[in-house]
Amino acid sequence: MMNFDNLFRCFILTQSSVRGWGNPFHLQEIFTYRREKIGKQKGNQNYINAQFRSPLANYLPHLVPSQVATAHFQLVLSRDHRFGIDSISIRICYAGTGDHGFSGRRLFTAVPLINQYPIGSILLENPYYGLRKPSDQSRSSLLYVTNLYIMGEVLVLETLMLLHWCQKMKLTSAILHGFSLGGHMTSLAFTKWPDLPSRQFYENKASQTFYDYLRERNRSIDSNKIVLNLIKDMMRLLMDEFTSLCNYSRSVQSNISNAIFIACTHDGYALRDGIPHMNDVWPGIHIRYIPHGHVNAFLFNQLGFHHTAAKMLQRQEPNVKLKKHLIISPIFVTTPKNS
């Protein structure tokens, strides 16, 4: 058999690589692409970096900077997972304030979840953060207030695309998950699934209401005395309009029963007075209070977050197979001791 192979090669007249190695820079690009874009394997995990064009960049391109227009995410799966063939539960994880890149979320949440349960992760880069940060922006300091609202709508539309893509790639069932700012972005995205995208974010009464309000106040009050109050009033009006979940469509009831808020009783960043209770906004939502502040809850309650993510996933899909056994107990809405 080997002699026949040798004889056969004698009749092959063409040669390979007749012009040499090729452009060395092309070789470097291919090397980088294979390592960084296609995937890396480390330990028992496989990391896949990917990108796509953000839908809002097509709908309202003048609002979306070029760096923000490309959505970047990292997919964390088990090493032996056959992508597009095997089914696996997945969670889309949103970054908290100041969380640039993927390494923090990968270390604290994605790797433990894939090792313990296993649950895969999609780590979506926030607009204006990390790979999506405009060149003239310093760290996490957004240049304009409107950037925050654009960030929210960008993530909502990107989440819808990712959820549809997950279904095609057998990355199901899917859960949405985030801390701090990421938790709020999770809530915004949750309001739009499985409904079709709407333009509610832009078709609102904020601009007309605010400018009518300015005209009325300027007629009766000296403008030099009210500048600071006007700035505060504008910020309150815009934050209420664009971030209050009351102004967004409510998810279907079956989805709400599978969602949970984990709130801190000593949170120095979250308002408590003068705002609606979440059970009034989303009736039937599960709420759990933990005796922590905003920052130390992230640092010292990671195991609780992992367990809750897996528990809510199993409530949604009782037949899902998880390595780590979960005892599913009823979740009751509790009230913080200091309220």
C-alpha positions as CSV (number, residue, x, y, z in Angstrom):
1,M,0.0,0.0,0.0
2,M,2.8,2.4,0.9
3,N,4.6,1.6,-2.4
4,F,1.4,2.4,-4.4
5,D,1.2,5.8,-2.6
6,N,4.8,6.6,-3.5
7,L,4.2,5.6,-7.1
8,F,1.0,7.7,-7.2
9,R,2.9,10.8,-6.0
10,C,5.2,10.5,-9.0
11,F,2.4,11.4,-11.3
12,I,1.4,14.6,-9.5
13,L,3.0,17.3,-11.5
14,T,2.0,20.4,-9.5
15,Q,3.8,21.5,-6.4
16,S,2.6,23.3,-3.2
17,S,3.7,26.7,-1.9
18,V,5.7,27.4,-5.0
19,R,6.1,31.1,-4.1
20,G,7.4,30.5,-0.6
21,W,6.0,31.3,2.9
22,G,3.8,34.2,1.9
23,N,3.4,37.6,3.7
24,P,4.7,37.2,7.3
25,F,2.1,39.8,8.4
26,H,-0.7,37.6,7.1
27,L,0.7,34.7,9.1
28,Q,0.6,36.9,12.2
29,E,-3.0,37.9,11.5
30,I,-4.1,34.3,11.1
31,F,-2.3,33.3,14.3
32,T,-4.0,36.1,16.2
33,Y,-7.4,35.3,14.7
34,R,-7.1,31.7,15.6
35,R,-6.0,32.4,19.2
36,E,-8.2,35.4,20.0
37,K,-11.2,35.3,17.7
38,I,-12.0,31.7,17.1
39,G,-11.4,30.4,20.6
40,K,-9.0,29.6,23.5
41,Q,-9.0,26.5,25.7
42,K,-7.9,26.9,29.2
43,G,-8.5,24.2,31.8
44,N,-11.9,22.7,31.3
45,Q,-13.3,25.8,29.5
46,N,-13.4,27.0,26.0
47,Y,-13.5,30.8,25.3
48,I,-14.9,32.0,22.0
49,N,-14.7,35.7,21.2
50,A,-17.2,37.1,18.7
51,Q,-18.7,40.3,17.4
52,F,-21.7,41.5,15.4
53,R,-23.1,44.9,14.3
54,S,-25.4,46.4,16.8
55,P,-29.0,46.8,15.5
56,L,-29.3,50.3,16.8
57,A,-26.4,51.3,14.5
58,N,-28.6,50.4,11.6
59,Y,-31.8,52.1,12.9
60,L,-30.3,55.3,14.3
61,P,-26.7,55.4,13.1
62,H,-26.2,59.1,14.1
63,L,-26.7,58.2,17.8
64,V,-24.2,55.3,17.9
65,P,-20.4,56.1,17.8
66,S,-18.4,53.8,15.5
67,Q,-16.7,52.0,18.5
68,V,-20.1,51.3,20.0
69,A,-21.6,50.1,16.7
70,T,-19.8,46.7,17.0
71,A,-21.0,44.5,19.8
72,H,-18.3,42.3,21.3
73,F,-19.0,39.2,23.5
74,Q,-17.2,36.2,24.9
75,L,-18.8,32.8,25.0
76,V,-17.7,30.5,27.8
77,L,-18.4,26.8,27.3
78,S,-17.1,23.5,28.6
79,R,-14.1,22.2,26.7
80,D,-15.9,19.1,25.4
81,H,-18.9,21.0,24.2
82,R,-19.7,20.5,20.5
83,F,-20.8,24.0,19.5
84,G,-24.1,24.0,17.5
85,I,-24.6,20.3,18.1
86,D,-24.9,19.8,21.9
87,S,-27.5,21.7,23.9
88,I,-26.4,23.6,27.0
89,S,-28.1,26.1,29.3
90,I,-26.7,29.6,28.8
91,R,-26.9,32.9,30.6
92,I,-26.3,36.4,29.1
93,C,-24.3,38.4,31.7
94,Y,-24.2,42.2,31.7
95,A,-21.4,44.3,33.1
96,G,-21.6,46.4,36.2
97,T,-20.4,49.9,36.5
98,G,-16.8,50.2,35.6
99,D,-16.5,46.5,34.5
100,H,-14.5,46.7,31.3
101,G,-13.6,43.6,29.3
102,F,-14.5,40.0,30.2
103,S,-11.9,38.8,32.7
104,G,-13.8,39.9,35.9
105,R,-17.1,38.3,35.0
106,R,-15.4,35.2,33.6
107,L,-13.4,34.7,36.8
108,F,-16.2,35.4,39.3
109,T,-19.2,33.9,37.5
110,A,-18.7,32.2,34.1
111,V,-16.0,29.7,35.1
112,P,-17.7,28.6,38.4
113,L,-21.0,28.2,36.6
114,I,-19.6,26.1,33.8
115,N,-17.6,24.0,36.2
116,Q,-20.3,23.4,38.8
117,Y,-23.6,23.0,36.9
118,P,-22.7,23.4,33.9
119,I,-24.2,26.6,32.6
120,G,-22.5,28.4,29.8
121,S,-22.1,32.2,29.6
122,I,-22.3,35.0,27.1
123,L,-20.3,38.0,28.5
124,L,-21.6,41.0,26.5
125,E,-19.4,44.1,26.5
126,N,-21.2,47.2,27.6
127,P,-21.4,50.0,25.1
128,Y,-18.8,52.7,25.9
129,Y,-16.8,50.1,27.9
130,G,-13.7,48.1,27.0
131,L,-13.5,47.3,23.3
132,R,-16.5,49.6,22.7
133,K,-15.1,52.7,24.5
134,P,-14.7,55.9,22.3
135,S,-11.2,57.1,22.0
136,D,-11.9,60.4,23.7
137,Q,-13.6,58.9,26.7
138,S,-11.6,58.4,29.9
139,R,-12.3,55.1,31.7
140,S,-16.0,54.7,32.6
141,S,-16.8,58.4,32.5
142,L,-19.5,58.8,29.9
143,L,-19.1,62.1,28.1
144,Y,-22.9,62.8,27.9
145,V,-25.9,61.9,29.9
146,T,-27.6,60.6,26.7
147,N,-24.8,58.0,26.4
148,L,-26.4,56.2,29.4
149,Y,-29.8,56.0,27.7
150,I,-28.2,54.9,24.4
151,M,-26.4,52.2,26.3
152,G,-29.7,50.8,27.5
153,E,-31.4,50.7,24.2
154,V,-28.3,49.3,22.5
155,L,-28.2,46.4,25.0
156,V,-31.9,45.7,24.7
157,L,-31.7,45.2,20.9
158,E,-28.4,43.2,21.1
159,T,-30.0,40.9,23.7
160,L,-32.9,40.1,21.3
161,M,-30.4,39.2,18.6
162,L,-28.4,37.0,20.9
163,L,-31.4,35.2,22.3
164,H,-32.5,34.3,18.7
165,W,-29.0,33.2,17.9
166,C,-28.8,31.1,21.0
167,Q,-31.9,29.2,19.9
168,K,-30.4,28.4,16.6
169,M,-27.1,27.3,18.2
170,K,-28.8,25.1,20.8
171,L,-27.7,27.4,23.6
172,T,-30.9,27.0,25.6
173,S,-32.5,27.6,28.0
174,A,-31.3,31.1,28.4
175,I,-31.4,33.4,31.4
176,L,-30.4,37.1,31.8
177,H,-28.2,38.1,34.7
178,G,-26.3,41.1,35.9
179,F,-24.9,43.0,38.9
180,S,-25.4,46.7,39.7
181,L,-25.7,48.6,36.4
182,G,-25.8,45.2,34.7
183,G,-28.8,44.2,36.8
184,H,-30.7,47.2,35.5
185,M,-29.8,46.5,31.9
186,T,-31.0,42.9,32.5
187,S,-34.3,44.3,33.6
188,L,-34.6,46.5,30.5
189,A,-33.8,43.6,28.2
190,F,-36.2,41.3,30.1
191,T,-39.1,43.7,29.2
192,K,-38.7,43.0,25.5
193,W,-38.5,39.3,25.4
194,P,-40.3,37.5,23.8
195,D,-42.0,40.6,22.3
196,L,-40.8,42.2,19.1
197,P,-38.5,45.2,19.5
198,S,-40.3,48.5,19.8
199,R,-39.2,52.1,19.7
200,Q,-40.7,53.0,23.0
201,F,-37.3,54.1,24.2
202,Y,-37.4,57.0,21.8
203,E,-41.1,57.7,21.3
204,N,-41.6,59.3,24.7
205,K,-42.8,62.5,26.2
206,A,-39.5,63.5,27.9
207,S,-38.3,66.3,25.5
208,Q,-41.7,68.0,25.1
209,T,-42.6,67.8,28.8
210,F,-39.2,69.2,29.8
211,Y,-39.1,72.1,27.4
212,D,-42.7,73.1,28.2
213,Y,-41.7,73.0,31.8
214,L,-38.7,75.2,31.2
215,R,-40.7,77.8,29.4
216,E,-43.3,78.0,32.2
217,R,-40.6,78.4,34.9
218,N,-38.6,81.0,33.0
219,R,-41.6,83.3,32.7
220,S,-42.0,83.7,36.4
221,I,-38.6,83.1,38.0
222,D,-35.2,84.8,37.6
223,S,-33.1,82.3,35.5
224,N,-29.9,83.2,37.4
225,K,-31.4,81.8,40.6
226,I,-32.7,78.5,39.3
227,V,-29.9,77.1,37.1
228,L,-28.9,74.5,39.6
229,N,-32.4,73.4,40.4
230,L,-33.2,73.2,36.7
231,I,-30.3,70.9,36.2
232,K,-31.4,68.7,39.0
233,D,-35.0,68.7,37.8
234,M,-33.9,67.8,34.3
235,M,-31.8,64.9,35.5
236,R,-34.7,63.6,37.6
237,L,-37.1,63.9,34.7
238,L,-34.8,62.1,32.3
239,M,-33.8,59.4,34.7
240,D,-37.5,58.7,35.5
241,E,-38.4,58.6,31.9
242,F,-35.6,56.4,30.6
243,T,-34.7,54.2,33.5
244,S,-38.0,53.6,35.4
245,L,-39.4,50.1,34.6
246,C,-42.9,51.6,34.8
247,N,-42.3,53.2,31.4
248,Y,-41.4,50.0,29.7
249,S,-43.7,47.2,28.5
250,R,-44.2,44.4,31.1
251,S,-42.9,41.0,30.2
252,V,-45.4,38.2,29.9
253,Q,-46.5,36.8,33.2
254,S,-44.9,33.4,32.7
255,N,-41.6,35.1,32.4
256,I,-42.1,37.3,35.4
257,S,-42.7,34.2,37.6
258,N,-39.2,33.0,36.6
259,A,-37.4,36.2,37.5
260,I,-35.8,37.2,40.8
261,F,-34.3,40.4,42.2
262,I,-31.7,40.1,44.9
263,A,-31.6,43.4,46.8
264,C,-29.3,44.5,49.6
265,T,-30.8,45.9,52.8
266,H,-27.8,48.3,53.2
267,D,-27.3,49.4,49.6
268,G,-25.9,52.9,49.5
269,Y,-26.6,53.2,45.7
270,A,-30.2,52.1,45.4
271,L,-33.2,54.4,46.2
272,R,-35.8,53.1,48.6
273,D,-38.1,56.0,49.4
274,G,-40.5,57.6,46.9
275,I,-40.3,54.8,44.3
276,P,-42.8,52.0,43.4
277,H,-42.2,48.6,44.9
278,M,-41.2,46.0,42.3
279,N,-44.2,43.9,43.1
280,D,-46.4,46.8,41.9
281,V,-44.3,47.2,38.7
282,W,-44.0,43.4,38.0
283,P,-46.7,41.6,40.0
284,G,-45.5,38.1,40.9
285,I,-41.8,38.9,40.8
286,H,-39.6,37.2,43.3
287,I,-37.5,39.4,45.6
288,R,-34.9,38.3,48.0
289,Y,-33.1,40.6,50.5
290,I,-29.6,40.0,51.7
291,P,-27.9,41.8,54.6
292,H,-25.1,43.4,52.6
293,G,-24.1,46.7,51.0
294,H,-23.8,47.3,47.3
295,V,-20.1,46.5,46.9
296,N,-19.6,43.8,49.6
297,A,-22.5,41.8,48.2
298,F,-20.6,41.5,44.9
299,L,-17.4,40.5,46.8
300,F,-18.8,38.1,49.3
301,N,-22.1,36.7,48.0
302,Q,-21.0,35.1,44.7
303,L,-21.9,31.6,45.7
304,G,-25.4,32.8,46.5
305,F,-25.7,34.4,43.1
306,H,-24.5,31.2,41.3
307,H,-26.9,29.1,43.2
308,T,-29.8,31.5,42.5
309,A,-29.0,31.6,38.8
310,A,-29.0,27.8,38.6
311,K,-32.2,27.6,40.7
312,M,-34.1,30.0,38.5
313,L,-32.9,28.2,35.4
314,Q,-34.2,24.9,36.8
315,R,-37.6,26.5,37.7
316,Q,-37.9,27.6,34.1
317,E,-36.9,24.2,32.7
318,P,-37.4,21.4,35.3
319,N,-35.9,18.8,32.9
320,V,-32.6,20.6,32.4
321,K,-29.7,18.5,33.5
322,L,-27.3,20.1,36.0
323,K,-24.2,18.4,37.5
324,K,-24.7,20.0,40.9
325,H,-27.9,18.9,42.7
326,L,-30.2,21.7,43.6
327,I,-32.9,21.5,46.3
328,I,-35.7,23.6,44.8
329,S,-37.6,25.3,47.6
330,P,-40.4,27.9,47.4
331,I,-39.2,31.5,47.1
332,F,-41.1,34.0,49.2
333,V,-41.1,37.8,48.8
334,T,-39.5,39.2,51.9
335,T,-39.4,42.7,53.3
336,P,-36.2,44.3,54.7
337,K,-36.0,44.7,58.4
338,N,-35.5,48.5,58.2
339,S,-38.5,49.2,56.1
